[in-house]
Amino acid sequence: MQRITLLAVGVPRFPWIREGALCYKERIDHEAQLEIVSLKASTHGDPVAQRDEESGRILDALSGRRGTVIVLDERGEVHTSASFAALVAGARDQGQPLIFVLGGAHGLADGVRQRADRILALSAMTLPHELCQVFFLEQLYRGLQINKGTGYHHAG
């Protein structure tokens, strides 16, 4: 079974977002071994210091992990659901674990982007940080379903 990790800063505050993330995690668990690692969000008042502190936690969490590191960042490559599915399938076929990184509300320090094997954008639009996790999990589930050939994805 394919191993996938999501390193995410913070835990969604709103119950409906947590429920949405849990819904997709449970679906994904039938297709892949998904580990969600929630890293402590910084409480620093300065946004740059907050970003740097959280990025340090991300780099610490990446230490010793084996796999392809894919940072989710608004400046990354934009993919369709089908091309994202192909990326996931390629890693699966090579037996390569995937490690996705989702930073905090103030983004990621350059060191995290430099550590990445790839940088992907979830959308060309700006998304609220709390929605990014559930949005990503839905796209991951969709990609797994595309690769499996189910009718979940309706290309149009």
Secondary structure per residue as TSV (DSSP state, phi and psi in degrees):
chain	resnum	aa	ss	phi	psi
A	1	M	-	360.0	135.9
A	2	Q	E	-63.5	135.7
A	3	R	E	-99.4	126.7
A	4	I	E	-134.0	133.9
A	5	T	E	-120.6	139.4
A	6	L	E	-116.9	115.0
A	7	L	E	-94.7	116.1
A	8	A	E	-129.0	132.7
A	9	V	E	-79.1	125.8
A	10	G	S	83.6	168.3
A	11	V	-	-122.0	131.8
A	12	P	-	-55.1	135.7
A	13	R	S	-77.0	-34.2
A	14	F	S	-86.3	130.9
A	15	P	H	-57.0	-38.9
A	16	W	H	-66.4	-29.6
A	17	I	H	-73.9	-43.5
A	18	R	H	-60.1	-41.2
A	19	E	H	-64.6	-40.1
A	20	G	H	-63.4	-43.8
A	21	A	H	-63.0	-42.9
A	22	L	H	-63.8	-39.8
A	23	C	H	-57.2	-48.4
A	24	Y	H	-72.4	-34.6
A	25	K	H	-60.2	-45.0
A	26	E	H	-62.1	-37.8
A	27	R	H	-67.5	-43.8
A	28	I	H	-63.5	-36.5
A	29	D	T	-59.3	-18.0
A	30	H	T	-79.0	-18.4
A	31	E	T	-112.6	-28.1
A	32	A	E	-151.3	162.0
A	33	Q	E	-90.9	99.5
A	34	L	E	-102.5	127.1
A	35	E	E	-115.2	124.6
A	36	I	E	-106.2	119.9
A	37	V	E	-109.0	114.4
A	38	S	E	-92.8	119.9
A	39	L	E	-97.3	144.2
A	40	K	-	-61.7	129.0
A	41	A	-	-75.0	147.4
A	42	S	-	-74.2	146.4
A	43	T	-	-106.6	8.8
A	44	H	-	-62.7	141.6
A	45	G	S	-75.5	-25.4
A	46	D	S	-87.4	123.5
A	47	P	H	-57.8	-38.4
A	48	V	H	-68.3	-43.9
A	49	A	H	-63.8	-37.8
A	50	Q	H	-62.4	-48.7
A	51	R	H	-59.1	-44.6
A	52	D	H	-67.0	-40.2
A	53	E	H	-64.3	-45.4
A	54	E	H	-66.1	-37.6
A	55	S	H	-64.8	-36.7
A	56	G	H	-61.4	-40.4
A	57	R	H	-65.4	-37.5
A	58	I	H	-63.9	-48.1
A	59	L	H	-61.6	-39.5
A	60	D	H	-61.8	-42.4
A	61	A	H	-67.4	-30.0
A	62	L	H	-75.6	-24.1
A	63	S	T	-58.5	124.8
A	64	G	T	84.7	-5.8
A	65	R	-	-86.4	140.5
A	66	R	-	-105.8	133.1
A	67	G	S	149.6	176.0
A	68	T	E	-82.9	121.4
A	69	V	E	-92.5	120.7
A	70	I	E	-120.4	112.9
A	71	V	E	-88.2	133.7
A	72	L	E	-95.3	112.2
A	73	D	E	-147.2	140.4
A	74	E	E	-59.7	-19.4
A	75	R	E	-93.7	8.6
A	76	G	E	-85.4	-176.2
A	77	E	E	-64.6	140.9
A	78	V	E	-97.8	129.6
A	79	H	-	-120.3	153.8
A	80	T	-	-81.3	168.6
A	81	S	H	-61.2	-38.2
A	82	A	H	-67.7	-41.6
A	83	S	H	-71.5	-32.1
A	84	F	H	-65.8	-41.7
A	85	A	H	-59.3	-39.9
A	86	A	H	-64.5	-38.3
A	87	L	H	-62.2	-45.4
A	88	V	H	-63.9	-42.9
A	89	A	H	-65.0	-38.6
A	90	G	H	-60.8	-43.4
A	91	A	H	-65.2	-41.4
A	92	R	H	-59.7	-46.7
A	93	D	H	-65.6	-26.9
A	94	Q	T	-90.9	-0.7
A	95	G	T	68.8	24.9
A	96	Q	-	-98.4	119.5
A	97	P	-	-62.7	150.0
A	98	L	E	-109.2	136.7
A	99	I	E	-124.5	110.5
A	100	F	E	-96.8	142.2
A	101	V	E	-121.9	125.4
A	102	L	E	-121.2	112.1
A	103	G	-	-76.0	-172.2
A	104	G	B	-85.3	-173.4
A	105	A	T	-62.7	-23.6
A	106	H	T	-103.6	15.7
A	107	G	B	87.5	-158.2
A	108	L	-	-125.7	144.4
A	109	A	-	-72.6	157.3
A	110	D	H	-56.0	-33.7
A	111	G	H	-59.1	-34.1
A	112	V	H	-71.5	-44.1
A	113	R	H	-62.7	-37.0
A	114	Q	H	-67.9	-28.0
A	115	R	H	-76.2	-17.3
A	116	A	-	-73.3	145.2
A	117	D	S	-82.0	-31.0
A	118	R	E	-147.7	155.5
A	119	I	E	-126.8	122.7
A	120	L	E	-118.3	144.5
A	121	A	E	-95.3	138.2
A	122	L	S	-74.0	-30.7
A	123	S	-	-163.2	157.2
A	124	A	S	-76.2	-15.8
A	125	M	S	-90.7	157.4
A	126	T	-	-80.1	130.7
A	127	L	-	-113.5	146.7
A	128	P	-	-61.1	136.7
A	129	H	H	-51.9	-43.1
A	130	E	H	-63.8	-28.9
A	131	L	H	-81.0	-19.2
A	132	C	H	-58.7	-40.0
A	133	Q	H	-63.8	-48.3
A	134	V	H	-68.5	-36.1
A	135	F	H	-61.9	-46.6
A	136	F	H	-62.4	-45.6
A	137	L	H	-62.4	-37.1
A	138	E	H	-64.1	-43.1
A	139	Q	H	-66.7	-36.5
A	140	L	H	-64.0	-46.1
A	141	Y	H	-59.9	-44.8
A	142	R	H	-59.4	-44.9
A	143	G	H	-60.6	-42.5
A	144	L	H	-63.7	-37.2
A	145	Q	H	-70.6	-37.9
A	146	I	H	-59.5	-46.3
A	147	N	H	-65.0	-30.2
A	148	K	H	-81.9	-18.8
A	149	G	T	82.6	24.9
A	150	T	-	-80.6	177.0
A	151	G	S	-91.5	13.0
A	152	Y	S	-61.7	-43.4
A	153	H	-	-91.2	127.3
A	154	H	-	-111.7	97.2
A	155	A	-	-74.7	140.3
A	156	G	-	-142.1	360.0
